[in-house]
Amino acid sequence: MRPLTSIELHLYSAPLVIIIDPPLNNLALSLQDKFQQWGILSDLEEVIEIHRAALALRPLGHSNQFISLNNLASSLQAKFQQWSVLSDLDEAINFQRAALALCPPGHADRFTSLNNLATSLHYRFDECRVLSDLNEAIGLHRGALELCLPGHSEQSLSLNNLALSLQARFRQRGVLADLDEAIDLHQAARHPLGHSNRSLSLKNLALGLQDRFQQKGLSSDFDEVFGLYAQLLQVSHAAVLRGDLWAAKSWATSAEQPKHRSALTVYQTALQFLDDRQHITRLSSSSRHFEAVVEATSSLAMDAFSCSVCGGVLTTAVELVEQGRAVFWMQLARLHTPLDEISASGDISKALAAEFKELSFRLRHLLEVSSDQQTTKIRQVTIQRDDVISRICMLPDSPRFLLPPLFSDLQKAVEDGPVIIVNASQYSCDALIVLITQDPVHVPLDITQAEVLELSTEFQSLTANVGSSDNQLENQNIVGVLREVWARIVFPIVDALRVLKVRRRSRIWWCPTAQFALLPLHAAGPYEEESHNLSHFYISSYTPALATLIRARQQVARDPSTPQFVAIGQGIPDRGKPLPRVAAELGDVAQRVARILPCTSLADSDATVEQALDALSRHQWVPLACPGMPNPKKPFESSFAMRDGPLTITDLIRPHLQNPQPEFAFLSACHTTIGHPSSPDEAIHLAAAMQFSGFRSVIGSMWSVDDNAAGKLVSAFYDNMVDDSGRLDCTHAAVALHKAVKKLRTKIPLEQQIVFIHIGV
């Protein structure tokens, strides 16, 4: 465990102090704030160069040389915290030693200098495990603490940092005296109720007591651990911060090991923190805070699901996993909550609905503006909006407005067929079949999370090489993975569906979590003669969450008799390889659709970012053929390649696409259903962005799409899309895809038969 760092202190309590020459001061402060908001390395590097320039202007003996040394060291330390380049930390330590030399006993800045140098030495110990660095850090922290008389504003910080260094030395040497002293210091550092760092101080003390329980086995330590964690329940929702999430996650880990009775409570508490409405201010697609929240809550929902299943509370398992996944989309959807029922309840309700809508629009606009000047405005609008939400919740018919849905609400997702949640947790792997007329049915899976990860990694590696010279061997390897997915995951579920009398060849929806989201569950099968694959039994669709499927079902076209259809294609993009078959693919689609309704095409030179966005905002049906450009490191920058540049996820989810009632999109592009591999549950990918934009039904790809094979499949798809009345119906998309694949089974490679999946109704 590390002491609190300058960056962490900015997040939890106070900003860094930068005092330099007036001509440079405003620029450095602005860049520092911008870096901490957006995490752009070039901004931090420019701050460092400004501090170097300031130091050069202050030769030895200059009255403000300490300030320059301290500021440069703090910026180098911040750079190390982000990118772990040891030379940055070494240089920071050298500047901090020089700064400390300018602060003899009695100097006003001696506490700051001692603490900063000690923190950097602790960091270097964590990297290099040289005990002398940690011993020196402890000595410096003791010196800093001696300067903190009772009531000193930094006393808790100093107590905490010394305690963490002593805990680190205990874990290195195993001397219990270090741990006992650390616990005493954490006891003294505990923050009162309402303090922004209270959760961190509770967590640090609990972890120290947990270490001592493992050494001494004292039941008093064990009981106090969970008594401390239980105090997290007292955190005000208006004050929930990333530290609270980390503390709750630590509590969950501690509770799971002895299967403590508080385990389920902690998951409910942690996910309640995550659901807190204040997090909407941290989930801008261009904000580093989104990544911070995802990191803090990684695996939380999946572990909560496992804990609930273990305890036999299956409806709670569904509620919790729903609450903790696809956080970005769920929170963003709150800015587009339908208000018809509220507006219909009377004049007061109508006024509240109008106020909520106006504030949501303002908040959404502020979140979309990439400016470091918006923080105060966002906070003000959020407070106003929360006040309106509280008043709406007081209405007789709206007590659960914007609260997480109950299982009875989530069951609306399965009106047209069961949803199968397939969950991977470090504690167990399970499936729940959610049905419309009864509680969920549990199907235990004889596979571990590590094995699921191994399978998904192998499959991602195989599909990364699709179209290689040895296509036969490639297909054999893919079949090998699909057989294992069938035997260990899908077949037990199919067997349970058979027992439940779910009709053959009917539709089912997969809702995979964690590493399961990277596997083509729809394509599983034994792949042997006289045996049937999954596609013989059921027609598969996917959904990232039950609430997403419910919203798609509730969205009804305003005038379904005259849908607007536009085919968008870009075969000669500004980047990515050309796609010579795009024009022919659009022509095939237009030929099939023109028999029943007008079809507009937007292709090549006309398919620019602006024109594509305009077309998407005015049409209900959109086949889109172009290069897909995934960006695993920055998933919000994943894009469709247009003639003049990328059409990104950030572009797609802006409010202007919310005007019509979109129906269906076929994304004939690569990698449109896969987001960041380390957080697949967030579903930050192009298909999800289209769905959030309002498209009720979306077909996308799990890996690279072959231009020729895609053209054949799209044509066969539209042959099956027109219903008996001669109309297009987006609810037929899954069946049409199923029939198209069946027709082309011997005509296109296996990996292209299974690359497309259906998402939505």
Protein Blocks (a to p, Z undefined) as FASTA:
>chain_A
ZZddfklmmmmmpccdddddfklmmmmmmmmmmmmmnopaklmmmmmmmmmmmmmmmcgh
iaklmmmmmmmmmmmmmmmmmnopaklmmmmmmmmmmmmmmmcghiaklmmmmmmmmmmm
mmmmmmnopaklmmmmmmmmmmmmmmmcghiaklmmmmmmmmmmmmmmmmmnopaklmmm
mmmmmmmmpccehiaklmmmmmmmmmmmmmmmmmnopaklmmmmmmmmmmmmmpcfklgc
fklmmmmmmmmmmmmmnopaklmmmmmmmmmmmmpmklmmmmcfkbfklmmmmmmmgokl
mmmmmmmmmnopaklmmmmmmmmgoklmmmmmmmmccfklmmmnojklmmmmmmmmmmmm
mmmmmmmpccfklmmmmmmmmmmmmmmmmmmmmpmklmmgoiacdfklmmmmmmnoccdd
ddddfkbccdddddfkbccddddddddfklmmmmmmmmmmmmmmgoiablmlmmmmmmmm
mmmmmmmmmmmmmmmmmmnopaehiacddddehjllmpcfklgcfkighiacfklmpccd
ddfbfklmmmmmmpccfblmlccddddddfbbfbdcddfklmmmmmmmmmmmmmmoccdd
dehjlmcfklmmmmmmmcfbdcddddddddfklmmlgccddfkbccdfklmmpmklmmmc
cfbdcddbehklbccfklmmnopafklmmmmnopabdcddfbdcdfklmmmmmmmmmmmm
pcfkopacfklmmmmmmmmmmmmmmmccfklmmmpccedZZ
